[in-house]
Amino acid sequence: MDDLALLEGLLSIPSPSGKEDAVAAYLVEQMERLGFEAGRDKAGNVVGTLGNPAAGRTIVLLGHMDTVPGLIPVREEAGRLYGRGAVDAKGPLAAFVLAAARAAPDLADCQVQVIATVEEEAQARGARHLAHTMPAPAWVVIGEPSQWESITLGYKGMLRADYTLVQPGGHSAGQQVGPAEKAVGFWNKLVAYASAYNDGRPGRFDTLDPALGDFYTFGEGVNRGVTMHTLTRLPLGLCAADLKKAMQAWCNGAQLKFYPSDPAYRAGKNTPLVRALLRAIRSEGGRPRFKVKTGTSDMNVVGPAWNCPIVAYGPGDSALDHTPNEHIVVEEFRRAVDVLSHALVLLAAKC
């Protein structure tokens, strides 16, 4: 298969979170053509397997096939391939599939599974299913953009919350504090809490970072209400339960709905997985670097559950995630495939 054909096919099939069936069917078909045993699990994840199923060790390459909404016409211009998901994260996923297929002849004593999860961009339903049902592999690579010379070791955690307040309406000239003002007061307390926590902390991976999402007011007969969505990035060492407790103390009669939260996670450097990737990057003429990211990924879900050597790696610039200009540099994509296939061969030799 041409290096770009698989990725172009993936990009041509829209797959916002919760609507992955069409791209999953395409992925299973292409995996089978490349020699994988492929299908879908109970959560809807695509699982493709190569190598020896009786092998004592399994290498998991874990990407996701869903994207955020928004169509971007698929096109190649000036050595760049444009499309929703080119970076986040169909580019890394396609690189996983191609690299595993290329390494297949060297997998006699090892098993490689390429897994494409569902709903990573929503509540990570696919990864949560794996964390609860799948035994820990020997090594895991998460498919997220790191740029081909870099290895990502960690991600911040995340806590999502909806604030909703409904109360009897009143005249704006009266003394009653309206629901919108109360919501703003709640938000200001969260910001002040984060500011106090962050005082003296050295970098963004160490800070507590709240972000305000949707905010809207509404009327229900004689009542008035407000709904506000917050997303707070959590550093290592901060317990989500403590933050929830503080937020509940500030809500002043409002209803708080918390979504599943994920702790920050940071993996170690001194593992055979990291050494294999470092060697593979250098063999392609790269200067490897380590990164930690202020976002989240499926690493936050499966990392604590599996407690095995894990990193994130993939082609693409994460600054383009979710943007209308999302694209991947074709040469970088091809280099990442080379790096991954080399690293798989090195790891298979240790099985």
Residue pairs with C-beta under 8 A, 6 or more apart in sequence:
1 30
1 33
1 34
1 98
1 101
3 98
3 333
3 334
3 337
4 76
4 81
4 330
4 333
6 30
6 94
6 97
6 98
7 81
7 86
7 90
7 91
7 94
7 328
7 333
8 74
8 81
8 83
9 26
9 30
10 23
10 26
10 27
10 65
10 85
10 90
10 93
10 94
11 74
11 81
11 83
11 84
11 85
11 86
11 90
12 74
12 83
13 22
13 23
13 26
14 22
14 23
14 67
14 71
14 84
15 22
15 23
15 65
15 66
15 67
15 85
16 66
16 67
16 68
16 69
16 121
17 66
17 67
17 68
17 118
17 119
17 120
17 121
17 122
18 66
18 118
18 119
18 122
19 66
20 44
20 65
20 66
20 118
20 119
21 44
23 65
24 40
24 44
24 46
24 65
24 116
24 118
27 38
27 46
27 48
27 65
27 97
27 116
28 38
28 39
28 40
28 46
28 48
30 97
31 38
31 46
31 48
31 97
31 114
32 38
34 97
34 98
34 101
35 50
35 101
35 104
36 48
36 49
36 50
36 97
36 100
36 101
36 114
37 48
37 49
37 50
38 46
38 47
38 48
38 49
39 46
39 47
40 46
40 47
41 47
41 129
41 133
42 129
42 133
43 117
43 118
43 125
43 126
43 129
43 130
44 118
44 126
45 115
45 116
45 117
45 118
45 126
45 129
45 130
46 65
46 115
46 116
47 113
47 114
47 115
48 97
48 100
48 113
48 114
48 115
49 111
49 112
49 113
50 100
50 101
50 103
50 104
50 107
50 111
50 112
50 113
50 114
51 104
51 107
51 108
51 110
51 111
51 112
51 348
52 107
52 108
52 109
52 110
52 111
53 111
55 109
55 110
55 111
55 351
56 351
57 110
57 111
57 137
57 138
57 139
57 350
57 351
58 110
58 111
58 112
58 113
58 137
58 138
59 110
59 111
59 112
59 113
59 137
59 138
59 139
59 140
59 141
59 344
59 347
59 348
60 112
60 113
60 115
60 137
60 139
60 140
60 141
61 96
61 99
61 100
61 112
61 113
61 114
61 115
61 140
61 141
61 143
61 340
62 115
62 117
62 127
62 130
62 140
62 141
62 142
62 143
62 298
62 302
63 89
63 90
63 92
63 93
63 96
63 114
63 115
63 116
63 117
63 142
63 143
63 314
64 89
64 93
64 116
64 117
64 118
64 120
64 121
64 126
64 127
64 143
64 298
65 90
65 93
65 116
65 117
65 118
66 117
66 118
66 119
66 120
66 121
66 122
67 84
67 85
67 88
67 90
67 121
68 84
68 88
68 121
68 322
70 84
70 322
70 324
71 84
72 82
72 83
72 84
72 86
72 324
72 326
73 82
73 83
74 81
74 82
74 83
75 81
75 82
75 83
76 82
76 330
79 329
79 330
79 331
80 327
80 328
80 329
80 330
81 327
81 328
81 330
81 333
82 325
82 326
82 327
83 90
83 326
83 327
84 326
85 91
85 326
86 316
86 320
86 326
86 327
86 328
87 145
87 316
87 317
87 318
87 320
87 321
87 326
87 327
87 328
88 144
88 145
88 316
88 318
88 320
88 321
88 322
88 326
89 120
89 143
89 144
89 145
89 314
89 316
91 145
91 314
91 315
91 316
91 328
91 333
92 143
92 144
92 145
92 313
92 314
92 315
92 316
92 336
93 114
93 116
93 143
94 333
95 143
95 314
95 315
95 333
95 336
95 337
95 340
96 114
96 141
96 143
96 314
96 340
97 114
98 337
98 341
99 336
99 337
99 338
99 339
99 340
99 341
99 344
100 112
100 114
100 340
100 341
100 344
102 337
102 341
103 112
103 341
103 344
103 345
103 348
106 344
106 345
106 348
106 349
107 344
107 348
109 348
109 351
110 347
110 348
110 351
112 344
112 348
113 137
115 130
117 124
117 125
117 126
117 127
117 130
117 298
118 125
118 126
119 125
119 126
120 126
120 127
120 297
120 298
123 259
123 260
124 260
124 262
124 298
124 300
124 301
126 298
127 298
127 301
127 302
128 260
128 301
130 301
130 302
131 301
131 302
131 305
131 306
132 305
134 306
136 305
136 306
136 307
136 308
137 306
137 308
138 308
138 309
138 347
138 351
139 271
139 272
139 273
139 308
139 309
139 310
139 347
140 273
140 302
140 303
140 306
140 308
140 309
140 310
140 311
141 273
141 277
141 310
141 311
141 312
141 313
141 340
142 152
142 297
142 298
142 299
142 302
142 310
142 311
142 312
142 313
143 312
143 313
143 314
144 152
144 293
144 297
144 299
144 312
144 313
144 314
144 318
145 314
145 315
145 316
145 317
145 318
145 320
145 321
146 152
146 291
146 312
146 313
146 314
146 316
146 318
147 315
147 316
147 317
147 332
148 281
148 284
148 286
148 315
148 332
148 335
148 336
148 339
149 281
149 286
149 287
149 288
149 289
150 288
150 289
150 290
150 291
150 313
151 274
151 277
151 278
151 281
151 288
151 289
151 290
151 291
151 311
151 312
151 313
152 290
152 291
152 292
152 293
152 311
152 312
152 313
153 266
153 267
153 268
153 269
153 290
153 291
153 292
153 311
153 312
154 205
154 236
154 264
154 265
154 266
154 267
154 292
154 293
154 299
155 264
155 265
155 292
155 293
155 294
155 295
155 296
155 297
155 299
155 300
155 312
156 205
156 209
156 233
156 234
156 235
156 264
156 293
156 294
156 295
156 296
157 233
157 234
157 235
157 238
157 240
157 261
157 262
157 263
157 264
157 265
157 296
157 300
158 231
158 232
158 233
158 234
158 261
158 262
158 296
158 300
159 231
159 232
159 234
159 240
159 243
159 244
159 258
159 259
159 261
160 229
160 230
160 231
160 232
160 258
160 259
160 261
161 229
161 230
161 232
161 244
161 247
161 256
161 257
161 258
161 259
162 227
162 228
162 229
162 230
162 256
162 257
162 259
163 183
163 186
163 226
163 227
163 228
163 229
163 230
163 251
163 254
163 255
163 256
164 225
164 226
164 227
164 228
164 254
164 255
164 257
165 179
165 182
165 183
165 225
165 226
165 252
165 253
165 254
165 255
166 179
166 220
166 223
166 224
166 225
167 179
167 223
167 224
167 225
167 253
168 222
168 223
168 224
169 219
169 222
169 223
169 224
170 176
170 178
170 224
172 178
178 224
179 217
179 224
179 225
179 226
180 217
180 226
182 226
182 252
182 254
183 215
183 226
183 228
183 254
185 250
185 252
186 228
186 247
186 250
186 251
186 252
186 254
187 210
187 212
187 228
187 230
189 250
190 210
190 230
190 232
190 247
190 250
191 210
193 208
193 243
193 246
194 207
194 208
194 209
194 210
194 232
197 207
197 208
197 238
198 206
198 207
198 208
201 207
201 235
204 294
205 235
205 236
205 292
205 293
205 294
206 235
206 236
207 233
207 235
208 232
208 233
208 234
208 235
208 238
208 243
209 232
209 233
209 294
210 230
210 231
210 232
210 233
211 230
211 231
211 232
211 233
212 228
212 229
212 230
213 228
213 229
213 230
213 231
214 227
214 228
214 229
215 226
215 227
215 228
215 229
216 226
216 227
217 224
217 225
217 226
218 224
218 225
218 226
218 227
219 225
232 243
233 294
233 295
233 296
234 240
234 243
234 261
234 263
234 264
235 264
236 263
236 264
236 265
236 266
237 264
238 264
240 261
240 263
244 256
244 258
247 256
248 256
262 296
262 300
262 301
263 300
263 304
264 300
265 299
265 300
265 303
265 304
266 292
267 299
267 303
267 309
267 310
267 311
268 274
268 309
269 290
271 309
272 309
272 347
272 350
273 309
273 310
273 311
273 343
273 347
274 309
274 311
276 343
276 346
276 347
277 288
277 311
277 313
277 339
277 343
278 288
279 342
279 343
279 346
280 338
280 339
280 340
280 342
280 343
280 346
281 287
281 288
281 339
282 288
283 339
283 342
284 335
284 338
284 339
284 342
286 335
286 339
293 312
293 318
295 318
295 321
297 312
299 310
299 312
302 310
303 310
313 336
313 339
313 340
314 336
315 328
315 329
315 332
315 333
315 335
315 336
316 328
316 332
316 333
320 326
320 327
